[in-house]
């Protein structure tokens, strides 16, 4: 093995810590280095995925003695070949009575102009953090990226736990923070509880500049739990206006299990839930599902292929091939409709980490992408996980058959297999469109993280269309 291949990952994390100022002028903490001032940093021998807050929060507490929460990731660089990650986080101290560490100084935008920095590339990043803190909230900005939000959310959590006869047995832990959500974990005597906030414009009235984005999950979850109490978790509390929800832990994810029978149980349970939802489409749209029915997809093809992110991820040659195949894709949409399978409830992100298992009971959670769409949209993600995690060589094929067998009231199994094959490019189109709208709706750093989805599903789309074309369909 070559040295480069054997080298492990390294993550360099920089902390831009907000320093409270009586005059209200935002300032950031800097430390002295040999060649000037710099943001505090930690170098970790691991790959840190920047939306996960644990590493930077722990490093800030260990090195500076500051208990903080992440407001946002201000900059991120990911080098897969070099196995390096570098990220800068804007953080807010959780306590108001902390003191600057020895030798540190607090810097505002005026100070920054003439300040000697050990790493000049940090200047625009620091300035951007200070500008973000000074700016008035914008329609597209996530509330959890503003100072004071975490304290407000923590108070709401305490009150809702109290209403349920519970209380936190330890500090609220920030799990993830990025453009699509903020997730917190709260330990209680009854087990962990989880708080989730999603963008305030989510629902059928998306944020300014966005198209299809997210369902209004807190409101939708309560409605789905009432309809399907065996398989959808009932929230302990929701705030529909602020898009907040509080939930109990429903058990370890399916991804931790290697029992094929349990995976088949989950696949069949979800198919039955979908079949039961067929006659509830209008109600599902009313309670917050997005309308992603197949007839809306052809209108999304040209905007998707004209999107700069499609060009940047695929490259000119592959994008040109995909444009040439666009008529075949439109034909696939029409052909799939001819099979007569009805639109129904679709999770939108049904991988094995979004399915909980406890005492043999299956629960489907994280319904942010919930919509009314073609039923097969949810199948590929779970099958990919099965092929990766289960020992059976034919696990994916067997699970697909188990899923399709639950739809035989609508068509014979042979016809369902044909429909599944025709659906492959249409399903890829659905997911590529979803990622396109997410990328257009989040902050620039989050957008970089979601561009992989455009690339992944456009390549899946190209592969399925090429195969279909070669097969003469």
VOLO-687138 format. One record per residue (C-alpha): residue in one letter; y, z negated, x. Coordinates in steps of 0.2 Angstrom, whole numbers, plus 5000, padded with zeros to 4 digits. Example, Ala and Ser with C-alpha at 12.3 -4.5 7.8 and 13.67 -1.06 7.14 Angstrom:
BEGIN
A497849615062/S499549645068/
% end
This chain:
BEGIN
X500050005000/X501750055007/X503049915009/X504149984996/X502749984983/X502249804988/X504049734987/X504349624972/X505849624960/X507449544964/X508849504952/X510649454957/X511549364943/X513449334943/X514249204932/X515949234925/X516249054918/X517749024906/X518848884911/X519848804897/X521748814898/X522948704888/X524148854887/X522748964880/X522749084894/X520949134898/X520449094916/X518749114926/X517949014939/X517849084956/X517049014972/X517649044990/X516649155002/X516949205020/X517949365015/X518749304999/X518449244982/X516949284971/X515949244955/X514549124957/X512949204959/X511049174960/X509749284968/X508049264959/X506349344965/X505949414948/X506449544936/X507749474924/X507949574907/X509849544904/X509849504885/X508749354889/X509949204893/X508749084901/X508949134919/X510849134920/X511048984910/X509848884921/X510648944937/X512448904931/X511848724927/X510848704943/X512248774955/X513848724946/X513248574935/X513948674920/X512948684904/X513548854897/X513048984884/X513149174887/X514549264878/X514149434884/X513449534898/X514949614906/X514049734918/X512249774922/X511349884935/X509449924934/X508650004949/X506850034944/X506350124961/X507249994971/X506549854960/X508249774959/X509349704944/X511149654945/X512049584930/X513649494927/X513749374912/X515249304904/X514949114900/X515748974890/X515448794894/X514648694880/X515648534884/X517548524885/X517548384897/X516848474912/X517748484929/X517948624941/X516648614955/X517348564973/X518248714981/X518248814965/X519748884957/X520248954940/X520949134940/X521949224926/X522349404925/X524049384934/X523149294949/X521849424950/X523149564955/X523449494972/X521849394975/X520749434990/X518949464983/X517449454994/X516649594983/X518049714978/X516849794965/X517049634955/X518849654952/X518749774936/X517249674930/X518249504931/X519749594923/X518749664909/X518049484905/X519849414905/X520449564894/X518949534882/X519449344880/X521249384877/X520949524864/X520949494846/X519249514838/X518849694834/X517849764819/X516449814831/X516349654841/X514949534839/X515549364833/X514349284845/X515349354860/X516849254855/X517249074862/X516848944849/X515549044840/X514148944847/X514848774842/X515148834824/X513348904823/X512648744830/X513548644817/X512848754803/X511148734810/X511248544810/X511848544792/X510448664786/X509148564795/X509848404788/X509748484770/X507948504774/X507648334780/X507548384798/X508548364814/X508548434831/X507548344844/X508448424859/X509848544863/X509948714855/X509348844867/X510049024868/X508649144869/X509449314868/X511249384866/X511649564865/X512349694854/X511049694840/X510849504838/X510949324845/X509449214844/X509349024846/X507848904847/X508048734840/X506648604843/X506248484829/X504948354824/X504148494813/X504048624827/X505348744834/X506548834822/X507448994825/X509149044821/X509649234821/X511349314819/X511549504816/X513049614816/X514249574802/X514349754796/X512449764794/X511749834778/X512149984768/X513949974773/X513749994792/X515049944805/X516450064808/X515950214818/X514050184814/X512850274803/X511150204799/X511050034808/X510249874801/X509749804785/X510649644779/X509149544785/X509549374779/X509749424761/X508349544762/X507149424770/X507349304756/X507049444743/X505449504753/X504749324755/X504949304736/X503949464733/X502649444747/X502549254751/X500849274760/X501549394773/X503449374774/X504249214781/X505449124769/X507049074778/X507448894778/X509248944775/X510349094775/X512149134776/X512349314768/X514149334772/X513949294791/X512249374792/X511449214798/X509649144795/X508648994800/X506749004800/X505248904805/X504048954819/X502549044810/X501449044825/X501049144841/X501249334841/X499849444838/X500149514855/X499349354863/X497649394854/X496349514860/X495249494844/X495049674836/X494549594819/X496249504819/X497249664823/X496349754809/X496749614797/X498549634802/X498549824800/X497649814783/X498849674777/X500349774781/X499649934773/X499349834757/X501049764757/X501749944758/X500650004744/X501249854733/X503049904737/X502850084731/X503450044714/X504849934720/X505850064730/X507450044719/X507349854720/X507149864739/X508649974741/X509649844730/X509149694740/X509649774757/X508349894764/X509250054771/X508850224763/X507850314776/X506750424765/X506150584773/X507250704764/X508750624774/X507950664791/X508250854792/X510150824791/X510050714806/X509150844818/X510750934824/X511750784827/X510350704836/X510150854848/X512050874850/X512150694855/X512750664874/X511350534876/X510050664871/X510650774885/X510850634898/X509050564894/X508050734892/X509050854903/X509551024899/X507951114900/X506950994889/X508350984877/X508451174876/X506551174872/X506751044858/X508251144850/X507051294850/X505751194841/X507051124828/X506451244815/X504651184817/X505251004815/X506151054799/X504551134793/X503550974797/X504750874787/X504450994772/X502550994775/X502450814775/X503350794759/X502050914751/X500650784754/X501450684740/X501350514749/X502750404741/X504150324751/X503950134753/X504449974762/X504550004781/X504749874794/X505549994807/X504949894822/X503149844819/X502549804836/X501349654840/X502649534845/X503449544828/X501849484819/X501449304819/X499749224818/X499349044812/X497648984806/X497149164803/X498649194792/X499749354796/X501649354795/X502749494798/X504549454804/X506049524812/X506549644798/X508149694805/X507649884804/X506849874787/X507050024776/X506350134763/X505450274772/X503850374774/X502450234776/X501750304792/X503350264802/X502750094806/X501050144813/X501250214830/X502050064838/X500649944833/X499350074838/X500150094855/X500049904858/X498249904852/X497750034865/X498649934879/X498049764874/X496349774867/X494749804877/X493949924864/X494250104870/X494450174853/X495450024846/X496950134841/X495850264832/X494950134822/X496550044817/X497250204811/X495750234800/X495850054794/X497650084789/X497350254781/X495950184771/X497150074762/X498050234755/X496550324747/X497250284730/X498550424734/X497450554743/X495650574750/X495450504768/X495250684775/X496950734767/X497750574774/X497150614791/X497950784789/X499550704783/X499550584798/X499450724810/X500850814802/X501850654802/X501850634821/X503450734824/X504350664809/X503950484813/X504650524831/X506250594823/X506450444812/X506450324827/X507450434838/X508850444825/X508750254823/X509050234842/X510450354841/X511350254828/X511050094837/X511750164854/X513350224845/X513550054837/X513449924851/X514449874866/X514249984882/X513049874891/X511849854876/X511950044874/X511250064891/X509749964886/X509450064870/X509550234877/X507750214883/X507250224865/X508150394863/X507250454878/X505550384873/X505550454855/X506350624860/X504950654872/X503650594859/X504450724847/X504450864860/X502550824864/X502050824846/X502950984842/X502251074857/X500551014853/X500751064835/X501451234840/X499951264852/X498751224838/X499451354827/X500051244813/
% end
